[in-house]
């Protein structure tokens, strides 16, 4: 009788059932799907291996790793990939592709094969929002893969994120708008003093989307109405995702908001939209695809999808955070919306939660304000909070990530949850997000005013594309700079009025609007432009 092979737990792989979900029966043994296995780095990323993390080095003096340099020094080791491939084949799984830069082995197989390979039971779960293929508990791998396998994504296909946008009821869109009550992106760029004489030439803005699509005719019509050049927009499918427009109240609203805001700020930048399924595998694969896209090479990435940290597995948050660290090493800024459901982030448990992936220490978390303007100038700007549970900026204190070094002196408060845990503070920056003072956009042939922190991430992505162009060098990982040398330079409009439920605005950084909204020309100057 052969000895049973000993196995190791995949760190952070434990999953609980979705809120209110009940197991309703096993997934058919022969049901086929794909899984991504995340493999460890060849060598750790440090400030010595890449100068993209330095708090005291302005962007023009930073040195970043090229995609090729990153892959050679910090991608997955071919030997580790070979071990994962051998393990997969021994379990009857098909190796679809392996990527050392993305540190990923993509596998195809049946539910029965994956259940055996990773030591889990795979069942269908029903909940108020529908059904999903899921699992509970931890995953395991053979002992000889311990430390090599850092995550397994795709066995569970529950939706992991929601788009952070809100349509203002009865709004009249681009053509006819109440003065000072909504804005086109160029109007906001003027109010926020974005640098003149730049249009994003030479930059690529990557946008991650987990559903929906765009119609080129809408983009042409919108930019003709704004009297701006029609941007170059390309769609990249990931894991079977594609540009699939449906209805304006669905994900199309998110897709068009992201494209139109980013491109109206930087109309000569290429816009690369990565479409993927709304699963942990799809989301992560879209991010790594964008970072290692040798054709489009985004210099900034905008992400307007997310969810409460409590809904993510530890391996998920670790893998995304490492991917964003890779972005920092390569000089790619990652802008993430901070959420639209106040300090509870819509978790529904009466506790306070921050939105992930905005809570990653390597993300630029983007919170929301309510902006009022008159005579071409800002007359008032406060924390966005129309309803603290359903229409307010996210923000607060991470339960997963510790306080990063750059926030050591920012005054991040203890969490308002029992125990008063102190962690990464969210957001870092802010911008107009209230649907009542939102963005005039076009979606599926109709004109709307849309708000939400979803708009703030592409707003900042557009600004970063302009600053990259003006400086002639990627600004990259901004967080250490805005908490360091940029602080006190007048680069932000400090928002000191309002709250998002549990947390209140104050002078300086706060867990509602971070440092505040941008003063673009001063920020450019402080960054050496």
Secondary structure, 3 states (H helix, E strand, C coil): CCCCCCEEECCCCCECCCCCCEEEEECCCCCEEEEEEEECCCCCCCCCCCHHHCCCCCHHHCCCCCHHHHHHHHCCCHHHHHHHHHHHHHCCCEEEEEECCCCEEEEEEEHHHHHHHHCCCCEEEEECCEEEEECCECCEEEHHHCCCEEEEECCCCCCCCEECCEECCCCCCCCCCCCCCCECHHHHHHHCCCCCCCCCCCCEEEEEECCCCCCHHHHHHHHHHHCCCCCEEEEEECCCCCCCCCCCCCHHHHHHHHHHHHHHHCCCCEEEEEECCCCHHHHHHHHHHHHCCCCCCCCEEEECEEEEHHHCCHHHHHHHHHHHHHHHHCCCEEEEECCCEHHHCCCCCCCCCCEECCCCCCCEEEEEEEEEEECCEEEEEEECEEECCCEECCCEECCCCCCCHHHCCCCCCCCCCCCCCCCCEECCEEEECCHHHCEEEEECCEEEEEECHHHHHHHHHHHHHHHHHHHCCCCCCCHHHHCCCCCCCCCEECCCCCECCCCECCCCCECCCECCEECHHHHHHHCCC
